[in-house]
Amino acid sequence: ASSICLSNFEVADCNDAAAPDCILPGSLARGEASPASGDPVVDDAHAHTAAVYDYFFSRFGRDSYDGLGHVLRSTVHFGDRYNNAFWCPDACAAAFGSSLGGQTVYGDGDGSFFSPLGRDLDVVAHEWTHAVTDSEANLVSFGQPGALNESYSDVFAAMIDPDTNGNEWLIGEDSWTPGTPGDAFRNMANPAASGDPGHMSQYLHIIDDA
């Protein structure tokens, strides 16, 4: 749990089901004051959410992603070997059957491309930063606004997870291709290493920039 928390944290479990079988947020697995659940994905998602909250509150005085103390709600074990995580704002949550407002969602990965994403602090910080950006700037997840949205999330992920082993600017290294040590989903110090453009002159116009 956070040492300075004003908001509440909740981690729910979708039991490896995707919509429509999983109605968000799923079954409550751990609340703010609850002891460890024994499920490492639940417990790591809980701890990482606390770290994100502490970062934004201690540096910016921000209580939750909206600055208004909204419950920090996460769902883990989403989908069957789902290789992604995402910020699900109010409309998204409603589409998944929830009336509780925005939340984050984490798949477990297929064990090849990703391991459970809720266990990766970079990923959790990245998704909650999308929530902050959505609350403040409402940048769409497409084109140049989408690229900026992703960049902000990566920068804050690097700040919240300040690795001391020279990998400060690797994003997702704790979940990406678990069978290949030393790589990462994105490399902000050397974008070309992960196949990303490193300069505006290399901007790529693709179908989905999210």
C-alpha positions as CSV (number, residue, x, y, z in Angstrom):
1,A,0.0,0.0,0.0
2,S,1.1,3.6,-0.5
3,S,2.6,5.4,2.4
4,I,0.8,8.6,1.5
5,C,-2.3,7.4,-0.2
6,L,-5.5,9.5,-0.2
7,S,-7.2,7.5,-2.9
8,N,-8.1,3.9,-2.7
9,F,-6.6,1.1,-4.8
10,E,-8.5,-1.9,-6.0
11,V,-7.1,-4.8,-8.1
12,A,-9.7,-7.1,-9.7
13,D,-9.3,-10.5,-11.5
14,C,-10.9,-11.4,-14.8
15,N,-9.8,-15.0,-14.6
16,D,-8.3,-15.0,-18.1
17,A,-11.6,-14.0,-19.7
18,A,-12.1,-11.3,-22.2
19,A,-15.3,-9.4,-22.9
20,P,-18.2,-10.4,-23.0
21,D,-17.3,-13.1,-20.5
22,C,-15.4,-10.6,-18.3
23,I,-17.5,-7.7,-17.2
24,L,-15.1,-5.1,-15.9
25,P,-13.7,-4.7,-13.4
26,G,-14.1,-8.5,-12.6
27,S,-13.9,-10.0,-9.1
28,L,-12.2,-7.9,-6.5
29,A,-8.9,-9.6,-5.6
30,R,-7.3,-7.0,-3.3
31,G,-8.2,-3.7,-1.8
32,E,-6.1,-0.9,-0.5
33,A,-5.8,-2.1,3.1
34,S,-6.0,-5.9,2.2
35,P,-3.1,-8.2,2.9
36,A,-1.2,-9.8,0.1
37,S,-3.5,-12.0,-2.0
38,G,-0.9,-14.7,-2.8
39,D,-1.3,-14.1,-6.5
40,P,1.9,-12.4,-7.6
41,V,0.2,-10.6,-10.6
42,V,-2.4,-9.1,-8.3
43,D,0.1,-8.1,-5.6
44,D,2.6,-6.6,-8.1
45,A,-0.1,-4.7,-9.9
46,H,-1.2,-3.4,-6.5
47,A,2.3,-2.4,-5.4
48,H,3.1,-0.8,-8.8
49,T,-0.1,1.3,-8.7
50,A,0.9,2.5,-5.2
51,A,4.4,3.5,-6.6
52,V,2.7,5.4,-9.4
53,Y,0.3,7.2,-7.0
54,D,3.2,8.1,-4.7
55,Y,5.2,9.6,-7.6
56,F,2.4,11.8,-8.8
57,F,1.3,12.8,-5.3
58,S,4.7,13.5,-3.9
59,R,6.0,15.5,-6.9
60,F,2.8,17.2,-8.1
61,G,0.3,17.0,-5.3
62,R,-2.0,15.0,-7.6
63,D,-4.5,12.7,-5.8
64,S,-5.2,10.0,-8.3
65,Y,-5.1,10.3,-12.1
66,D,-7.9,12.9,-12.2
67,G,-6.5,15.0,-9.3
68,L,-9.8,14.4,-7.5
69,G,-9.2,11.1,-5.7
70,H,-10.8,8.7,-8.1
71,V,-10.3,5.0,-7.0
72,L,-7.3,3.6,-8.8
73,R,-8.9,0.4,-10.1
74,S,-7.0,-2.2,-12.1
75,T,-8.0,-5.6,-13.7
76,V,-5.4,-8.4,-14.2
77,H,-5.7,-11.8,-15.9
78,F,-7.6,-10.2,-18.7
79,G,-8.1,-12.3,-21.8
80,D,-6.6,-15.6,-22.9
81,R,-2.9,-15.0,-23.1
82,Y,-3.6,-11.4,-23.9
83,N,-0.5,-9.6,-25.1
84,N,-1.4,-6.1,-24.1
85,A,-2.4,-3.6,-21.3
86,F,-4.5,-0.5,-21.7
87,W,-6.0,2.5,-20.0
88,C,-9.8,2.1,-20.2
89,P,-11.4,5.5,-19.7
90,D,-15.0,6.0,-18.6
91,A,-16.6,5.2,-22.0
92,C,-14.4,2.2,-22.5
93,A,-15.2,0.9,-19.0
94,A,-18.9,1.3,-19.7
95,A,-18.5,-0.6,-23.0
96,F,-17.0,-3.4,-20.9
97,G,-20.0,-3.4,-18.5
98,S,-18.6,-1.2,-15.7
99,S,-20.3,1.8,-14.2
100,L,-17.3,2.5,-11.9
101,G,-15.3,4.8,-14.3
102,G,-11.9,4.6,-15.8
103,Q,-9.4,1.9,-14.9
104,T,-6.3,0.0,-16.2
105,V,-6.4,-3.5,-17.7
106,Y,-3.5,-6.0,-17.9
107,G,-3.2,-9.2,-19.9
108,D,-1.0,-12.1,-18.8
109,G,0.8,-12.4,-22.2
110,D,1.4,-15.6,-24.1
111,G,4.8,-16.3,-22.4
112,S,6.6,-15.6,-25.7
113,F,6.0,-12.0,-26.6
114,F,5.0,-10.9,-23.1
115,S,4.9,-12.2,-19.5
116,P,2.1,-10.8,-17.2
117,L,2.0,-7.1,-17.9
118,G,0.7,-6.1,-14.4
119,R,4.0,-7.3,-12.9
120,D,6.0,-4.7,-14.9
121,L,6.3,-1.3,-13.2
122,D,7.1,0.4,-16.5
123,V,3.8,-0.9,-18.0
124,V,1.7,0.0,-15.0
125,A,3.3,3.5,-14.9
126,H,2.8,3.9,-18.6
127,E,-0.9,3.1,-18.5
128,W,-1.7,5.3,-15.5
129,T,0.1,8.1,-17.2
130,H,-2.3,7.7,-20.1
131,A,-5.0,8.3,-17.5
132,V,-3.4,11.5,-16.3
133,T,-2.9,12.7,-19.9
134,D,-6.5,11.8,-20.7
135,S,-7.7,13.8,-17.8
136,E,-5.6,16.8,-18.5
137,A,-5.1,17.0,-22.3
138,N,-7.4,14.4,-23.9
139,L,-4.9,13.7,-26.6
140,V,-6.5,11.2,-29.1
141,S,-4.6,7.9,-29.6
142,F,-4.0,8.6,-33.3
143,G,-1.5,10.4,-35.5
144,Q,0.9,13.0,-33.9
145,P,-1.3,13.5,-30.8
146,G,-1.2,9.7,-30.3
147,A,2.6,9.7,-30.6
148,L,2.8,12.5,-28.0
149,N,0.5,10.6,-25.7
150,E,2.7,7.5,-26.0
151,S,5.8,9.5,-25.5
152,Y,4.5,11.1,-22.3
153,S,3.6,7.7,-20.9
154,D,7.1,6.3,-21.7
155,V,8.9,9.3,-20.1
156,F,6.9,9.0,-16.9
157,A,7.4,5.2,-16.9
158,A,11.1,5.8,-17.0
159,M,10.9,8.4,-14.2
160,I,8.8,6.1,-12.0
161,D,10.9,3.1,-12.6
162,P,14.5,4.5,-12.4
163,D,16.6,1.4,-13.0
164,T,20.1,1.7,-11.6
165,N,21.7,-0.9,-14.0
166,G,22.0,1.4,-17.0
167,N,18.6,0.5,-18.3
168,E,16.8,3.7,-17.3
169,W,15.4,4.3,-20.7
170,L,14.2,0.8,-21.5
171,I,10.5,0.4,-21.4
172,G,8.8,-2.9,-20.7
173,E,12.0,-4.8,-20.2
174,D,10.5,-6.8,-17.3
175,S,7.7,-8.2,-19.4
176,W,8.8,-8.1,-23.1
177,T,10.0,-11.4,-24.6
178,P,10.7,-13.1,-21.3
179,G,12.9,-15.7,-23.0
180,T,15.3,-13.0,-24.4
181,P,17.3,-11.2,-21.6
182,G,18.3,-7.6,-22.0
183,D,15.8,-6.4,-24.6
184,A,12.8,-4.2,-24.2
185,F,9.5,-3.2,-25.9
186,R,11.0,0.3,-26.5
187,N,14.4,1.8,-26.1
188,M,14.2,5.5,-25.5
189,A,17.9,6.0,-25.5
190,N,18.3,4.2,-28.8
191,P,14.9,4.0,-30.5
192,A,16.3,2.2,-33.6
193,A,17.2,-0.8,-31.3
194,S,13.5,-1.6,-31.0
195,G,12.5,-0.5,-34.5
196,D,11.2,2.9,-33.6
197,P,12.0,6.3,-35.2
198,G,14.4,8.4,-33.3
199,H,13.8,11.8,-34.9
200,M,10.8,13.8,-36.3
201,S,12.3,13.4,-39.8
202,Q,11.6,9.7,-39.4
203,Y,7.9,10.1,-38.4
204,L,5.9,7.2,-39.5
205,H,2.3,7.5,-40.7
206,I,0.7,4.3,-39.8
207,I,-2.9,3.1,-39.3
208,D,-2.7,2.8,-35.5
209,D,-0.4,5.1,-33.7
210,A,-1.6,4.0,-30.2
